Amino acid sequence: MRASLLHGKVAVVTAAGSGIGRASATILAENGAHVVATDRDAAAAEATRAAIVAKGFIATAQALDVTDEGAVVSLFERTAREKGGLHILHNHAGIQIAGALEQIDSSDMRKSYEVNVVAQFSACRAALPHMRAQGGGVILNTASNAGVFLDRGMLAYITTKSAVIAMTKQIALEYARDGIRVNAICPGWVDTPFNGPYEKQLGGRLALEKVVRDVVPMGRFGLPEEIAEAILFLCSERSAFVTGHALVVDGGECLAGGSNSSV
C-alpha cells in the first residue's frame, strides 16, 4: 500500500467512468487521495467509486457534464468546502472527431474545442481560487501524442490537443509563483473504449490491432494502468519541480511520425 504519497489530498478526476480516467482515479485513491470520480454517465462514475471503495480506499462519485461551466464551478466549491480542499484536478474528458478539412465542418471543430479545450479551460479557472487560497495545487490536463506531431485525417483532434498543450504551458507560467503546477499527459494508443469509433471505421478489432503494431515501435497498445503511473508522477510530489511539461507516453509512436493516434 502506497497511501502516504497523497495522504490528505482531495482529487477531482473528470471522465473517470472508464479507461484512463478510471485508472487515474484508482491510482490516486490507492496512494491516499480522496477522489471525486466524475463522469457524464452517472452509473459509470458510481462504478468507479464502488471499485475504489471495494479496495479499501476513499472515493465519491458525481455525474458531471464538463461543458456545463456552472456545474463545474458548483462541484469544485462543494468539494473544497465539504472535503477540506481541492488539491488535484485531472482534466481527462475529451472527444475525438476524425476527418480532414473537407470531411468535417465548423460544428465539428466547435464541438471539439468545446470539450477538448474550453471545458479544460473552465475547469482550470474554477479550480484556481481554491488552489491559490490553500497555497498551491496540481492541475493535469489530458492532451495526446496527437498534440506533438502532425497526422492525416485528424484535423480537429490534432488542433485541439495541440491547443491543450499550449494552454497548459501558459497557465503553468502564470501561476507557478502561486504554488500551482500545471502539466499535460499525452497518451498514444491505449486499449480503452475511446478507440471504438475508429475500430468500427477500420472494420473491426483485428484491423485496429494491425494499425497499432504498424505505427507503435513497441508494437502494442498501452494499458490504462501504465498511463496511470505517469499520472501519479505528475500529480504527486515526485514531480515537485515539474510544471508546464507535456509528458508523452506512447510506446515511441511520436518518434516514428504517428498515425491516427488515440487516447
N, C-alpha and C positions, 0 to 999 in steps of 0.2 A: 504494500500500500504506500502511495506517494502523497498522502493527503496534505502534508505540511507545506508543499510548494505554493499552493494558492489558498491556504487556510485564511478564513475571514474575508475572502474576496467574493463579490457578487458579480456574476457574469450574465449578460444577455446575449443569446445566440438567435439570429433570425434564420428562417428556413431550416429549423432543427429537426424537422419531421422525418428526414431520411438522408441517406448518403453522407456526404462530407459534413453537413450541418449536424446530423445526429452524432457522428463520430467526434465532432468538435465538442458538442455539449457533454458527451460522455467522458472524454479525456479531461476536460476542465473540472467536471464534478469529481472524477476519480482522484484528482490532485487537490481536492479540498474546497473548491469554489461552490457556492450556492448558485446553481444555474437556473436561469429563467429560459426555458426552451419555448421558442415561439415558432409558429408556422401559420400560413394561411389556412391550412387544414387543421382544425382543432383536434381531430382524432389522432392525427399524426403527431402533433405536439404532445398530446397526452401519452401516446405510446412510447415516445422518447423518455418522458418523465417517469413513466412506470418502470421502464427498463433500468433507468439510473437508480431509482429508489430500491428496486429489487436487488441491486448490488450493494446496498447499504450506504448510498451517498445521497446528497440533498439536491432536489430539483423541484421546480414548479413548472406548470405548463400554461401557455396563454395563446389563444388564437390572435393572429396579427396580420393584417394586410399592410405591408411595408410602404405601399403607395399612399396610405392614409396618414398624413403627417400628424393630424390631431391625435390619432390613436397612438402613434409612436411617442409623441410628447407625453401623453397621459400615462402610458405604460412606464416610461422612464421615471416620471415624477413619483408614481406609486411605488415603483421598485425601490428607488432611493429612500423614500420615506419609510416604507414598511420593513425593508431589509437592511437598512443602515448604510446604503451607498450604492454606487454604480461604478465598479472598478474596471470592468472589462466589457467591451462591446465587440462582438464578432458579427459584422455585416455580411451575411452569406447569401441572402436571397438574390436570385438573378434569373434571367431568361436568355435563351438562345434562339435567335431568328436567323435562319440561313438565307443566303441569296446574294448575288452580285447586284450591281447598281440597277439593272433593268428588271431584276426579279423581285425587288422589294419596292415599297412605296413610302411616302412620307409618314404614314401612320405606323408602319413597321419600325421606322427609325425612331419616331417619337415614343413608341411603346418601349423600345429597347432602352432609350435614355431614361424614361420614367422609372423603370425598375432597376436597371444596372447602375445608373449614375445618380439621378435625382433622389431616389429613395435612400441611397447610402449617404448622400449629402445631408438629407433631412435628419437621418439618424445621428450622424456625427454632430450636427448642430444641436440636436436635442440632448445629446449626452454631454456636451461641452460644459454647461453651467454646473452640473453635478460633479464632474471630474475636477473642474477648477476649484470648486468650493472645498473638496476633500483633499486638495493638494496634489492631484495627479490621477492618472488612469491610463488605460491601454485601449486603443481602437485598432481593430484588424479588419480591413476590407478585403473581401474576396474579389480578385481580378481574374486573371487567367494567363497561361502562357501565350494565349492569343493576343495578349496586350503587348508582347515584346517582339513579335515578328509578324510579317505580312503573310496573307494566305488568299487563295482564290475562293470566291463564293461565300464569304463570311463578312461582308462589309459592315453591317450593323453591329455584329458581335465584336469584331476587332476594334472598331471605332470606339464603342462604349467601354470595352475593357482597357483600352489604352487611356481613355479619359479617367477611369478609376485610378490608374497608377499615377497619372499627373496630379489628380486631386489629392490623393494620399500624400504625395510628397509636399505639396503646397501647404496642406493642413499641418503636417509634421513640422515644417519650417516655422510656421506662425505660432505654434503652441508648445514648442519644446521647453521654453522657459517656464511654462505652467506645469511642467512635470507630466505632460500628456504625450505619450509615444503613439505614433500612428504609422502602421505598416500595411503592406498588402501581401496576400498569399496568392500565388499564381500557379494553380494546378494545371496539369496536362490531362491526358486521357486517364480518367479514374472510373472504375467499374461501378456506376451508380445508375439509377433510373433516369437521370438527366440525359443520358445518351439515347433514350427511347426513340425520339423523332428521327434522329439521324440513322439509327439502326433500321427503322422502318423504311426510310428513304433508300438505304443501300440494298434492302431486300432480305434482311434477317441477321441473326447473331453471327453466323459464320463469316458473312461478308464484313461485318464490323470488326471481328477479331483479326481478319486478314489486313484490314487497314491499319490497325494498331501495330501488328507485327511489322508491317512495312515501314511505318513512319517513326516508330519509337525505337531508338537504338538499343534499349534494354529488351525490346521485343515483347512487351506485355503491358497490360493495364496496371496503373497504380491502384492500391487499395485505399479506401477511406481512412483506415487506421494509420496508414503511412503518412497521409496528409495531416492527420490529427497530431502526429508527433511534431511536425513543423509548426502547427498552430499553437501547441503547448509552448514551444520555444518562444514564439513571438508574443505570447500573452503572459509570460511569466518573467521573473527577474533574471532568468537565464539569458535574456536578451536586453538587459538593462541599459546598454549603451547603443542600442539599435533603434533608429527611427528614420522614417522616410525611405524605407527599403522595400523593394518588391522581390520577394523570395520565390524563385521558380522551382517547382517540384514536379518534374515531368519526364523522368527517365531519360533525359537527354534529347527530347524531341526538338527543343528550340535550337540545339546545335546543328540539327540536320535540316533546318528550314521549315519544319512543320508541315501539317496537312490540315484537315478540318478538325481543329482541336476542340476538346470538350471538357468541361468541368463536371 
